[in-house]
């Protein structure tokens, strides 16, 4: 899980820094301002976003997900949750290391920082079986 988190942070930090730098440098050139402030602003904002990711990761790093006995089971800091597989409408990967599980109630449950998100989504859907057509 740590490797997945570090890869995700590295990718998002580079993309964020590049986008923010482009905006601030463009702003500086348009208003004929020095460009050095733009790099400092971009670096500061990127660092803030990285800290937010670290905080989120620390809260979910010990989460354990498993499919067992017709249930999707989540063991986390706030206890155990069991979701019947029959309540799952879909399980799809999103942004590399995340799976979003959609329930019949419309609720979406994120599973973050998974090493094999596509395989996890496929396993959930296979365990669920064919969709009901009522």
PERAWO-V124126 format. One record per residue. N is the residue number from 1. SS is DSSP state (@ for helix, = for strand, . for the rest). OMEGA is omega as a letter, one per 40 degrees, with the letter a starting at -180 (NA if undefined). Layout:
n->[N | N]
ss->[SS | SS]
omega->[OMEGA | OMEGA]
//
This chain:
n->[1 | 2 | 3 | 4 | 5 | 6 | 7 | 8 | 9 | 10 | 11 | 12 | 13 | 14 | 15 | 16 | 17 | 18 | 19 | 20 | 21 | 22 | 23 | 24 | 25 | 26 | 27 | 28 | 29 | 30 | 31 | 32 | 33 | 34 | 35 | 36 | 37 | 38 | 39 | 40 | 41 | 42 | 43 | 44 | 45 | 46 | 47 | 48 | 49 | 50 | 51 | 52 | 53 | 54 | 55 | 56 | 57 | 58 | 59 | 60 | 61 | 62 | 63 | 64 | 65 | 66 | 67 | 68 | 69 | 70 | 71 | 72 | 73 | 74 | 75 | 76 | 77 | 78 | 79 | 80 | 81 | 82 | 83 | 84 | 85 | 86 | 87 | 88 | 89 | 90 | 91 | 92 | 93 | 94 | 95 | 96 | 97 | 98 | 99 | 100 | 101 | 102 | 103 | 104 | 105 | 106 | 107 | 108 | 109 | 110 | 111 | 112 | 113 | 114 | 115 | 116 | 117 | 118 | 119 | 120 | 121 | 122 | 123 | 124 | 125 | 126 | 127 | 128 | 129 | 130 | 131 | 132 | 133 | 134]
ss->[. | @ | @ | @ | @ | @ | @ | @ | @ | @ | @ | @ | @ | @ | @ | @ | @ | @ | @ | @ | @ | @ | @ | @ | @ | @ | @ | @ | @ | @ | . | . | . | . | . | @ | @ | @ | @ | @ | @ | @ | @ | @ | @ | @ | @ | @ | @ | @ | @ | @ | @ | @ | @ | @ | @ | @ | @ | @ | . | . | . | = | = | = | = | = | . | . | = | = | = | = | = | = | . | . | = | = | = | = | = | = | @ | @ | @ | = | = | = | = | = | = | = | . | . | . | = | = | = | = | = | = | . | . | . | . | = | = | = | = | . | . | . | . | . | @ | @ | @ | @ | @ | @ | @ | @ | @ | @ | @ | @ | . | . | . | . | . | .]
omega->[a | i | i | i | a | i | i | i | a | a | a | i | i | a | i | a | a | a | a | i | i | i | a | i | i | i | a | a | a | a | i | i | i | a | a | a | a | i | i | i | i | i | a | i | i | i | i | i | i | i | i | i | i | i | i | a | a | a | a | a | i | i | i | i | i | i | a | i | i | a | i | a | i | i | a | a | a | i | a | i | i | a | i | i | i | i | a | i | a | i | a | i | i | i | i | a | a | i | i | i | i | a | i | i | a | i | i | a | i | i | a | i | i | a | a | a | a | i | i | i | i | i | i | a | i | i | i | a | a | a | i | i | a | NA]
//
